[in-house]
């Protein structure tokens, strides 16, 4: 409709602790109109994959039909050629699946 908002649509509050500390940190990110898009980016798909893996690991009630095979298929479809950390995450998920199958 062409309306441009001056204020954020929402604010995302992230709380975290350093792995070796007890001090809690907070970061707030404003979500503005320009952040909205209808197509998922490679980054969106990767972030969704990380969240899905966490839900699977916790056997969360919110995981719905999430499963490792579909997750790995999605990760394999993403281009991680220039990102060793994302490639390492994909390898971690594959190793987890391999070890899970051995334990059954």
N, C-alpha and C positions, 0 to 999 in steps of 0.2 A: 503494500500500500504506500510505500515511499516515506513512511514515518521514520525519522531518525531519533533515537532516544539519547538524551544526554547522560542519563544515569544508567548504571548497570541493570541488566535484567535479573541478575542474581549474583550472589557472592559464594564462592566455594572456599570453605575453611578446611585446611589440612593441618592436622596435628600429628606430630611425630616425635620420637625420641631417638637420639643417637644410639647406635648398637651397644656402645660401651658406657653409656651414661644414663642418668636418671632425669636429666633436665629435659623438660618438654618444650618443643618449639611449635610455633603456629605460623602459617603462611595463609594469607587471604588473596584469592584471585577473583577479580571482577569478571563476570561473563557479560559481554556486550553484544549488541546486535551483529556486529561484524564477525563474531565467533561462530555464528550459525551457518551451517552448510548442509545440503541434502545428501551429498555423496560422502561416504567414509574415505578418509585419506589412509595412506599406508600407516601413518602414525596412529590414527584412530584404531585401526585394525590390530596393531601391535598392543596398544594399551588395553583393548578389550580382551585380547588373548592372555595378557598377564592377569587381569582380573578373573577371567574364566579359570585359569590354572589355580589361582588362590581358592576359588570356590570349590573346585574339585578336591584340592588337598584337604580342605576342612570338611569335606562332605556336607557342604552348606545346604540348608533347606532352600536356598535361593538359586541353586545351580541349575534348576529345571532339567533340561535334557543334555546339559553339557557333558561331553565325554572326551577322553584323551585322543582318540583317533581323529575325531573331527577337528580338535584343536591343533593337532600336528599337521593335518592337511592344510588348515588355514595358515599356519606358520610357514609351511613349505611354499605356499603361494606368494609370500611376501619377499621383497628384494632386500636382503641383508648384506649385500656384497661389500658395502662400505661401513658396516657397523658391527664390530666384533662383539659388542655387548649383547646385541639382539641375536646374533648368531649363537652366542654362548647360551642365551636363554632357551632358544630352540633346542639346542643339544641337551640342555638340562631336562627339558620336558620329555624328550625322547629317551633319555637315560632313566627317568622316573618311570615311564611306561614300561620299558624293558625290565626294570627291577620289579615292578608291580606284577607283571606277567609271570616272572620266575617264582614269586612268592605264592601264587595261587595254586 
